[in-house]
Amino acid sequence: MAVSYSKYLTRNNVYAASGVAIALWIIYRKQKRTSAVRGNSRKKQNNEEIHYMITQKTNKKKKPQIDAKFFKQLRQLLRIGVPKWISTEMGYMLLVALSLIGRSVCDLWMIHCFSQIESAIVLMDQKSFYKSIFDYGIAMPLVSIINNMLKFAVGELKIQLRSNVTTHLYDYYLKKYTYYHMSNLDNRIANPDQLLTTDIDKFCECVTELYCNVTKPLLDIIIYVSKLNTNMGINSVGLMTGYLILAGFVLTYIRKPIAHLTANEQKLEGEFRHVNGRIITYSEEIAFYHGNVKEKMTVLASFNKLITHIRKFLRFKTIIGFFDNIIAKYFALSVGFIAMSLPFLSDNHELTKLDVAERSKLYYQNGSMMVRLGQAIGRLILAGRDLTKLAGYTVRVTELQNVLIDLNDGRYQKDMVPGSEHLRPNSGRLIFKNNIIKFDKVPVVTPNGDVLIKELSVEIYSGMNVLVCGPNGAGKSSIFRILGELWPLFGGVLTKPPRGKLFYVPQKPYMSLGNLRDQIIYPHSGSEALRRGYTDSRLEGYLKNVHLEYLLEREGGFDAVEDWLEVLSGGEKQRIAMARLFYHAPEFAILDECTSAVALDVEESMYKYCKEVGITLLTVSHRKSLWQHHEYALYLDGRGDYSFKPIEEGTEKFGS
Ligand SMILES: Nc1ncnc2c1ncn2[C@@H]1O[C@H](COP(=O)(O)OP(=O)(O)OP(=O)(O)O)[C@@H](O)[C@H]1O
């Protein structure tokens, strides 16, 4: 029989359809105009050479896909999330599974209960009706408890997974110098902050959601298939199962691009956050330069890139959603109805021998089960979508993990300058020995293979204060990066005191979160300092040495908590860093232009104090006034040569 569409042509339907058409047209026109305006502004931006750069290598091979590699990566990450078979995480997984079983049993019981209620109404059986309503009322709290227990267990499972994965990766990230190496020696990851925060969270959320979205439908399918098989026969159940397999294949195939679109979205979110973060970090510098307009353009360029991608992703999801709905929901239901009808419409099924009332009751029960079976199948197919999303997060978190493992093992991936292919990072030898710093034929090479000095051979003993000088970019700080083990040794033998006996004071000192005491004793904790015998009065002495005792009164004592990077002036920060040096009292101190903002008289008293307490100084400075505090000068000429000589009467002093 032909379908007659004319009956749908009612006045209300025509109004509704016209409304939707007009709304779509307005959106289309508006978007076209917006993209035209954006196109112009983009051209303008290009003219002004507005672009932001984040040096993250795009690895074309690494498109996330649901394949054996993905399952291997997922298994590895899950082993971190659920480390043992007998563990809290397993306990919560079990609780989730039990709650899901409880919910399926409740669903089944409710189908039975509702069929009793409806049958009692149709048969006008008052007693049976009130009994069923009473049973239903009694069961309600239990159903509610099971539902909320499920939510609780899912929430806790996610928290456990996130804690385990995050702690594991931070163990690597904050081990030795990995956090420094990731941004300075390796090109692979540009935004570890995004990966360590949002991406891990999303990964764990996806895993828990998937666990529920697979377990419950699977459980439902097993329960309903076995019930329906008994009630209706193998044909009906076979039809549904066959459909499930076919639909699963089709949808997995058309959803393939979701994985890399998700991974890309996370990457762009990370870049956007990174660009924003820079404005916060350098707000003062930007403000002095009136750089707001330029920064706005950079931020908007990053934002537009993100939005364009999200919009593209949304369109893709909308189109896929259309097929998802049809295949996973509506068509699944139609197949369900056909499967339902098979025994009822056959001539020789046992059902045909029952009276109408019994058949109606059975139809309701089997129909409800079939609908739920259809929904379970639909949900299972839709879980495929979560799986592709999960593949995106899995790739990103796995990449982070791999890079962290590589860096911990001393393996880096960085674009090297041409001609540096023969250089092998970590090919030098490191020896720990007290009271000596010795570079024995150590090449001074930047992480990207730029050779600043071919072979440096210098021997410095305790008590030999050395001034390091030379033009900008000659490699003065680079020598100390190698000495501080931040940069790898590309050859030779480096002898140095053990960590902790060598202290670095940079030009821009770092101030930690915490109170005033924490700034002096960084990176020790308050209790550690006390254990070592450093009372507040001793710390006050160090503040006096750097002429900062007034801070105690101004800020409200050692326990005052402030954002010290903001609250202290440049010179105050440098003086706090010197007080920190006095507290640690190392064998050797590297002073890298660390008194550039300090008044000359204060600088002099600080240097005198260092000598008094026997700290050997290796100073990088362009100030002539500092030469008097040193006995040796290491001069780098900026062209790869150097000289290491005692400072004598006639020695030429470099600097201003
Ligand atoms: N992380 C890095 N990766 C690659 N090259 C670097 C890195 N850090 C510094 N360089 C390069 O190494 C060279 C030497 O830098 P270094 O900081 O040692 O100079 P410097 O002598 O201390 O100069 P200045 O007096 O200006 O502080 C510079 O050309 C610089 O660009």
The ligand as a Gaussian input file, in Angstrom:
#p B3LYP/6-31G(d) Opt

LIG

0 1
 N       67.790000      25.515000      25.035000
 C       68.567000      25.897000      24.020000
 N       68.525000      25.228000      22.858000
 C       69.328000      25.587000      21.825000
 N       70.188000      26.631000      21.856000
 C       70.279000      27.339000      22.992000
 C       69.478000      27.022000      24.120000
 N       69.784000      27.911000      25.098000
 C       70.730000      28.737000      24.583000
 N       71.029000      28.392000      23.332000
 C       71.990000      29.050000      22.451000
 O       73.293000      28.895000      22.980000
 C       74.067000      30.047000      22.716000
 C       74.791000      30.466000      23.992000
 O       73.836000      30.857000      24.939000
 P       74.243000      31.271000      26.422000
 O       73.003000      31.516000      27.174000
 O       75.200000      30.289000      26.953000
 O       74.997000      32.645000      26.141000
 P       75.716000      33.602000      27.175000
 O       77.161000      33.627000      26.841000
 O       75.352000      33.251000      28.573000
 O       75.061000      34.974000      26.735000
 P       74.524000      36.227000      27.580000
 O       75.718000      37.035000      28.003000
 O       73.716000      36.974000      26.581000
 O       73.725000      35.693000      28.720000
 C       73.125000      31.100000      22.190000
 O       73.369000      31.240000      20.811000
 C       71.751000      30.540000      22.418000
 O       70.895000      30.850000      21.367000

